[in-house]
Amino acid sequence: MLFSTVATVLAALVAPVLACDNCYGPREDAVHVRNVRRMQPGALNATTGPRAPLEWGQLNIIHTTDTHGWLEGHLKEQNYGADWGDFSSFVTHMQHMAGNLAVDLLVIGRSPLLLYSQYMILTARFYTDTGDLHDGNGDSDAEYPDGSLSNPIFENVAYDVLTIGNHELYLASVAELTFTQFSQYYGEKYLTSNVQIFNNATGQFEYIGQQYRYFTTAHGLRIMSFGILYDFTGNTNITQVIKAKTLVQESWFLSAISYSQPIDLFLVLGHNPARPTAGGSTFGTIFNAIRAKNPNTPIQFFGGHSHIRDFAVLDEGSTSLESGRYCETLGWFSMSGINSSTYTGVAEPRGVPNPTQPAIKVSGTTASAGMPTPTGAFSKLVYSRRYIDWNRLSFAYHAVGSQTSTFDEHSGLRVTGDITTLRTQLNLTALYGCAPQSYCQTCAPFGSAANIFPLIETALGLTVVNASRAAVPRLIIVNTGGIRFDLIEGPFTYDDSFIVSPFTDGFQFLPNVPYSQASQVLAALNGNGGDSKRRRRELQTRDFGFSALSGQDCIDDVYGAVDGKPGLARRSAPLTRGKHRRQTTALTPGYTTTDDFGTTGDDTIHSAIPYFPQPDYIQANASFPTGGSLPAAVDLVFLDFFADDVVPILNGLGASYTLADVTYYLDPALFTTQTYLPLYAQMAWQADVPNCPVGNGFSTR
């Protein structure tokens, strides 16, 4: 009888699910949504666009990181409504612009060959990604193995260099897929300088991708590139991660940084916090090793993992960019002044803004007083960076200056269609219920009505029930790091279940634990009694030494003004280059970033969203005695993810348990942390089904 409740639970979970073809707002609004050009059905577009055109330099780089499967974009958030097809079209336009921003552009077939007029801008352009393609969205997670269907859609963008993230290494199946398919597709462009996998065919550990790539750009820049994962230890045992301090001493690395051919620039990609002084980052170790052998060569870093927007100055010839998370941010980087005897392009493209800022930390929008001007080999280096909101309005503004059909490329339209087909195939719009309001992770105080964690506690108490022990009082503890995103008012679908709670942790328990001991476990876990590496599936802002709303930090939990009806007019508004027609003048909530170049990095100006700290663990209780009395003993339920933290805490309180005493409260093959929210939605959120209204989010509250 231990798992007898599970069959009943799953039957209730599956039976009422509705195919939600029309679930993003009332019926009349959904019709308008589908008349809008591109993006996914139901997606909303931004109402406020970029502040100014991008700076173009001698070297220009587009950067993505930590996409976590968000190929469809954010369907219920205006700031980030573009999908991967829109991004693909944007990339194609930027390729064209890199060749010519004046007149007469001809594209021949599907070849990258371009025919230019006599007015040319000769620039080298790159597209980079720094890992984590899974765990956070149904597009990548509702299949086995994760990414098997979404990776081919990702591959429609012709990246020049990429690297691996920690989420490609948790599961053996995903690591194998990355090695045998994804890495093979990108070939020499996929860099895993310190990540290996056991190859069954050879019986040896081998690099998943390439250790390094030395290449020459279209206009003659000679670049040495690496892909560095931070010192990750939670990987599957068929992989191994070489620590940075070991890597920089290996003979192949020493040979690469002292290469026999000239190097104009070192390009270091890493699933690594961009700021070397941030906790967990190993970029400082890599930088020191390269700079020691190459005192006069620029070194450019691109980071990820900590899910923030950031730009750091390392020295006069080195900077580091990080471009957010979840297809909310597209990073733009440009630089000029690279000294190269083989470069055949121009350093200051005509007709567009150019980078002007040397690698000097600034305060606000001006250079800090007393900071020296770069001299010597780096005296001519200038930089720019921009954090572009991931929406069609921003993409079209920078790509073609309009929101008309001229933005859409045939390849982009095909990718958009492929995403829609994939979502239909995976039944990602299947509807469980209508969320009556929005709940955020960090924009509201813990325990408040807008905070997601009281909802999680309520849902756990109602759904995590073993039928054979239903009458036994229970405490249920989970880690807040398992909640990966906000839950937004409107349809709660199969896709949303991955977005909010993507992991499949099982519920274990110890029966009949004295309440006097069990009631102290939560406080002990939150007081660092739990392993800090187990609190969250990946480290969050505070784990890297950032303070909220200051320094290089930014706001992770962002809401666009989701209001439905005006969507058609906003999507259709034309833009012209240099004169951007905005539909609204009031600032919408969003990212407000301060980095080493000041406060000018955000492409769209937003109002800030509040940030409130949250505990690492929360607790629900159920089946407690009526009348307010406390039970003598409880079933202590917790996740298998941190079970080995719970046992020593109890023993420190006077108990004498071992891990052998821990068993599953519910069958993990049938009920996990991905199960309880859909079940709760079917129990509590049936009002307005199937026509869930989408509310205004937090932007108007």
N, C-alpha and C positions, 0 to 999 in steps of 0.2 A: 504493500500500500504506500510505500515511501513516495513514489512518483505518480500515484493514482490521479492526482489533481491535474497533471500536465495535459493529458489527452483532452480533458474537458476544457482547459484553458485554451488550447490551440484550436479546438473546434469553434469555440466562441470567437477566437481571433480571426480566423479565416472566413467563416461563413458570411458575415455581413459586409465584407469589404466590397466597396463599389468601384467600378471602373470610372475614374474621375476625369472624363474628357472635358468637363465644363466646370471645373472646381475652383478656378481662380477668380472669384467674384461672382456677382449675380449674372444671370443669363445675358441680359442686354449688354453688360460690360464685356463679357467674354467674346461676344460677336465682334466688338470693336477691336479687341486685342488681336484677333486673328486676321484682321485686315491690315495690320501694321507690317511694314517691311521687316523681314528677318527676325532674328532672335528666336527664342523658343515660344511656342504657344503659351500665352498667359504672362510672358515676361513684361516688365515695365521698364521704360527708359528714363534716363535722368532728365531733370528740368533745369539744372544749372551746369554749364559747361566750363571748359578750361579758361584760365585767366590770360594766357598768351601763347603764341606759337613756341615750338620747341627750338632749342639751340642745336645747330648742326656744326660739327667740327671735323677734324681730320679723321678721327675714329669715332664711330657711333655704335652704341650697343643697346639692344632691346633685351630686357631681362625678366624672366618669370621664375617663381619659386613657390614651393609648398602649395601647388594647385589642388592636391588632395581630391582629385576626381571631379572638380566643379566645372565640368565641360559645358554644362547647360547654362552656366551663369547663375545668378541669384534671382530666382523667379519672383520673389516677393520683396525685393529691395531695389529701389530705383537706381541707386548709385552704381550698382554692379550687375546690370541686366544683360550685358552682352554675352554671347555664347562663343564657343571655340571657332565656329564658322565666321563670326564677326571678327575675331582676332586674326584668323587666317586671311581674311580680306584686308585687314589693316596691314599685316605683314607684307602682303603683295604690293600694296600702295607705297609702303615705306621703301621697299626695294626699288620701285620706280623712282621715287623722289631722291634716293641716294644717287641715282644716275643723272637725274635732270629735273630741276625745279622750274625751268623756264617755259619752253614751248615744245610742241611736236614730239610727243612720246608715242612710240609704236611698240607693241608687245607682239612677238611672233609666236603663235601657237601656245603651247604650255611649256616651252623652253624658257629658261631664265635669261636667254639672250635678249638684249634690248637694243633697239635702234634709236639713236639720239639725234637731235638737231645739233647745230653748231654751238649752241650754248649749253655747256656741260658743267655739272658739279661732280668732281671726281672724289668719291669718298669710299672708304672701306666700311662695311656695315656687318654687324654680327647679331645673332640671336642666341641667347644663352638661357639655360634652365639649371637650377641647383637643387633638384630632387624633391621627393615626397609626392608621388602621384596618386596615392591611395589613402584609405581610411578617412572618410569624411563626407562621402556622397554616394548615392545609389548608383550613379553612372559607373563608378569603379568598384563598388563593394558588393553589388547584388549579383555577382557572378563568381565562378570558381575556375581558377584562382583569381583573386582580386586583380583587375586590370586586363584580363584576357580579352575583353571586348572593348574596353575604353582605350587601351594603349594604341590600337591602330588608328583611332580618331585623333589622339594626341599627335601621332606621327605625321599628320597632315601638315604640320608646321616644320619647315626645313631648318632646324636648329644647326648652328655651326659648331657649338660645343655644349655638352651637358654633363651633369654628374649625378651621383646616386644620393638618396636620402635614407634616413634610418627606417622609414616605413616600407622600404623595399626589402628590409632584412629581418623583420619580425618573424615571418612565416617562411618555412622552407619552400612551399609551393610558389610564393611570390618571388622569392630570391631566384628560384630555378627559372621562372618565366622571364625575369629580368635578364638573366645570363643567356638563356637559349634563344630568346626572341628579341626583346627590346634592345639589348646591347648589340646584337647582330644587325639589327636594322640600321642603327646609327653608326656602327663600325668604329672607325678611328676617332669619331667625334665624341664618343661616350667615354668619359674619363673617370676612372676609379683608382686613383693613385695609391690608396691605402685600404682597399676592400677586395677580398678574395672569396672564392667559393670552391667547395670540393667538387671536382669534376669526376663523376663516376666512370667516365670513359677512360680517363688517364690515371685515376687513383691518386690524384694530387690536387692540392689547392692551387687555383689559378686566379688571376685578376678577372673580375667580372667584365670590366671594360679595358681600356688602354691605360697604361701608367702615365703617359704624357702625350702631348701632340705638339710637334713643331711644324709650323706651316707659314706660308706667305700669303698675304691678302691679295685681293684683286689689284690693288695699287701698290704693292711692294713692301708692306710692313711685315717684318719677320717676327713671329710671335712664338714663345714657348708657353704652353698651357698645362695646368694640372687640375685634378679634381679631388678635393680633400674632404672626407667626412670627419666630423668631430670624433672624439674618443668614445664612441658608442659602445656600450657593453651589453645591451639587451637583445643582441642579434641571435638568430637561430644558429645551432651548432654546426650547420653545414657551411657557415660563413665565418670569416674572421676579419676583424678590423685592426689594422696596424696603427699603434699609437703614433701621434705626430713626432714625439721626441725620438722614437725609433726610426720613423720614416726618413727624417732629415739626416740620418747617419748612414742610410743604405747607399751602397755604391752606385746604383743606377740613378738615384736622385742627385747625388753629388755630381755625377757625370752630366746629367741633364741641365743643372743650373750653371755648369761650366762647359757648355756645349761647344762643339767644334765649329759650328756655324754662328754667324753674328745674330744677336738677339736685340731687337728694337724695343720689345715690351714683354714682360712676364704677365700672363693672364691666369689668375688663380681662381677657380670656381670652388665653392665649398658648401656643403650642407653644414653650415657653421655660422654662428652669429657673426655679423659683419664687423662688429667692433672688437678688436683683439683683446681689450681689457674686460670685456663682458665675461662673466663666469661661464665656463664650458667651452669657450672659443679656443681653437688651436691655431688661429690665423697668426697670432703673434709669433709662435714657434716657426711657422713657415716663412713669415716675413723676415725674421732675423737671419734664418739660414740663407735665404736668397740674397738679402741685402749685404751680408758679409762677403759674398763672392762677387756681387754686382753693385758697387756703390753708385754707379752713374746711370743705371737702367731703370726706367719707370716700372713699377709693379702695381697692377690693378687687380683688386679682389672683388668678387661677387659672392655674397653670402645668403643664408637662409636659416631655417629651422626655428628661430625665435618668433616668427610670425609678426614682425614689426617692419615699419619703414625706417630706414636708418642710412646715414652716410657718414663715414668716419675718415678723418685725415690721419694717416700713419706717419708720413714725413713729407718733405717737399716734393717727392716724386712718387707718392703712393697714396691712394685712397681706396675706400671699400664701400660698396653699395649693397643694401638689402631691400627687397621689394615686396614686403608684406606676405599675404597668404590668400588661399581660397579663391583665386581669381577675383580678388578685390582690387589688386594693384598691378599695374604694368610699369616696370622700371625703365627709365630712359637715361642713358649716360652718354656723354660726348666729351671728347678732349682734343686739343690741338697742341702743337709744339713738340711733337715726338721727333727726335733727331734720327733720321734714317737716310742713308746714302742711296737706298733703292726705292724710296717712296716716289711715285709718279703722279700723285694727285695734288690737291690744293689743301692748304691748312685752314683757310677762311672762306668757306663757300659763299658765293654771292647771292643776294636776294633773300637771305634768311638770317635770323639771329645767330651769333656765334658764341661759344663759351668764352668767358672773360675772367673767371675766378681762379687764381692760383691756389695751390694746396695749402691754404692757411685757414685756420679755424676763425669763424666770424661770430659776432654776437648780433642777433636779429637779422638785419639785411646789410650790415656794413662790416668791414674788416676790423678785427680787434685792434685796439690801439697798442702800439709797441711791438706788434708781430713783425718779424723780419720778412722782407721780400725774398723769394727764392732766388738763388744765385747759381752760377756754375752750370752743370749739366741740366738742371731742372728750371732754369731761369725763364724759358719760353713756354713751359707747360701751363695750360689753362683748362679748366674743367666746367662741366655743368651736370646737374642731375635733376630728374623730375619724377614724381610719383603720380602716374596717370590713373584716375578712377576707371575701373573696368566696365565701361558702358559704351554703347554705340554712339552717343552724342560726342564723347571725348575722342573715340577712335576716328569718327568721320571728320571732326574738326581738324585733327592733326594730319589726316591722310588726304582728304580731298576738299576740305572746306565746306562741305554741305552734308545734309542728311537725305539727299535724294538717292535714287536708285543707282547713281554712278558709283557709290561706295561699294556696292556688292560685286564681288568677283564670282565667276562661275565656280571656282574651287571652294570659296567660302560658302556659297549657297549649298553646294553638295555636302560639305561638312555639317552645316546646320541641319540638313535633312537626315544625315546619318545619325546625328544625336537624337533627333525626334524618333527615328525608327528604333534606335537602341532603347530609348526610354519606354516606348510602346512594347517592345519585345520583352523587357524586364518588368513590365507592369508597374513602373515606378509611380504612376499617378493614381494607383489604387487608393481609395479614400477610406480612412479609419474613422474620422470624425472631424468636427470643426472646432479648432482652438478658439475659445471665446475672447482671448486677449493675447498680447505679446508678452513673453517672459524672457528676460535677458540674463546673461551670466554675471556681468560686472557693472552694468550701468545703473543698477539700483542696489541699495543696501541689502545685505544678507537678511533674509526673513521678511522683507517687504513684499507687498502685493505684486510688484512688477518683477521680482527676482525669481529665477527659475527653480531654485533649490527647494523652497517650500512645496512647489508643485511636485518635484521629484519625490520628496518624502511622502506626500499624500499618495502618489501613484504606487510607490513601493509597498506602503502599508495595505493597500487594497488588492494588489495583484500577486505579490510574492507570498503564496499560501500553499503549504503542503496539506492536502486534504486530510491525511491521517493524523496531522498534528495541528489542525486549524484552531483548536480550542486552547492550545498552549500559547501563553503570551510570548511575543518575540520582539527582539530588537534587530533591525536590519541596517547594516552599515555599508555604505558605498563611498568610493572616492569621487570627488567632484571633477577630477581630471577626465573621467569617463564621459562627461558631458562636453561635447566639442563645439557646440554652437547654440545660438539663441533659438527659441521656439517662437515663431512669428504667427500672429493672429491670422486665422483663415484655415484652409484645408490642411489637415495633418495626414500626410500620405505615406505610402511605403518608402518613398524617397526621403521624406522628412525623418523617418525612423533612423536612417543612416546618418543624416546630417546632424541630428541632435545627439544620438548615442550609437556610434558605429561599431563599437567593440562587442565581442561575444564572450564576456566573462560569465562564469558560472557562479551560482549561489551555493556556498558551503555553510556548514553550521556545526556548532557544538550544542548538544541538547542539555537542558536542565542546568544551566549555569546559574549559580547564585546571583541574584539581582545586584547585590552589593558589590560584586566584582564586575559583572557585565556592564553595569551602568557607568563604569569608569573607563571603559576601553576607548570610547570616542574621544574624550579629552586627552587621553594618552597618545592616540594617533595624531591628533592635531597639535600636540605638544612635541612633535618630532619623535614620538615613539615609533611611528611608521617610517620605513625607509623612504627618504626623500625622492629616490629614483622611482619609487612605486606609486607615488601620489598621482602622477599624471602620465599619460602615455607618451607625452613629450613635454619638455620643459617649457614653462610659460614665461612671460615677461619678467616677473620678479625673480625667477631662478637665474637670470643673467645679470643681476645686480642693477636693474633699472628701477627707478622710482616712478610711480604713476604720474602722468601729466607733466613730466619735466624731462629735461635733458633730451636724449634721443628717443624717448619713449613716445608712443602714440596710442590711440584708442583702438583696441581690437574689435570691439563689438559695435558695429556701425549699422545704423538704420537709414534707409532712404525714406522719403515721404511717400508711403504706399497708399494711394487714394483712388486708384482704379479709373474712374470715368474720364478724366482729362487726358488719358494716355495717348489717344490717337493724335490729338492736336500737337502734343509735345514731341512725339516721334517724327512728325511730318515737318517740323519747322526747319526751313532751309538755313544754311550757314554760308557765309562767304569768308574767304581767307582774309585775316587781318581785321575783320569786322564781324564779331560774333554776336548774333541776335539771341539773347537769352529770353526764355519764356517767363522766368521768375527772377526777381532781384533779391529776395530774402535768402539768407544763407540757410542751407540744409545741414543737418547734423552729419558729421563724418570725420575723417582723419584730420587732425591738426598736429603737424609734425615739426619738431625742432631737432636739427642735427648739427653737424660740425660746420655746415655752410649756412646755418641760420634757420629762418622760418619760411624760405621761399621755395621749398621743394614740392609742396603739394600742388598739383596741376589745377585742381579745382578748390577754391576757398570754401571752407566749411566752418560751421560753429562746432565747438567741442562737445563731446559727449562725456558725462560724468563717469568716473571710475571709482568703484568701491571694492576693497579687498574681500575675498571669500575664503572660508575654511577649506582645508584639504579634504576633509571627510564630513559626511552628514549622516544622520541616523533617523530612521522611521521606527515607530512602534505600532503594534497591533495586538488585538485580543487581550488588552489589559483589563483588569477588573473594573467593573462599573463603579461609580461612586468616588473615583479618584484615588483609591488605595493602590499600593504598589504590590506586584507579585513577589513571592519569595524566590522564584527561579524563572528563568526565561530560556527560550531557544535563542542563542546568539548567532545570527545569520550575517555572513560577510562574503566578499567576493574571493574567488580562488586567486585573483590577481595579487592580493596582499595577505593571504592566509598565514604565511610564515612570519608576519609581523604581529598578528593577533595573539598567537599562542604564547610567545614570550612575555607580552604585556600582561596576560592573565596570570601567568606563573609569577610575575613580579608582584601581583596583587594577592598571592597566597594560594593560587591553584596549582595543579600538577598535571598539566596536559602535555601531550606530544602531538605532532602532526598526524600520527596514526589515528588519533581520536577524531580527526576532522573528516566528515563525510559530506556528500552533496545533499542539500536540502531539497533541490529540484533537479531533475535529470538535465544535465548541461547539453545533451543532444536535442532537447526540446524547449528549454526555457533558459534564456540568458539575459544579459543587460540590454539586448536589442529587442526583447519581447515585451517588457512591462509597459512601456509607453503606448505602443499600439493597442494593447489590451485595455489600458486605462482610457484611451480615447474612445474605444467602443462602449465602455461603461458609462462615461461621464460627458462625452462631447457629441451627442447625437442631434442636438438642436440645429436646425438649418440644413442638415444633410439632405440631399447632396449638393445644395447650392450655398456653399460656405461664403459668407461675406469676408472680404479682406479689409482689415481696418487700416488706421492711419499709422500704426507703429508708434514708436516713441518720439518721433520727430515733432509731433504736434501736441505732446502731453506736457 
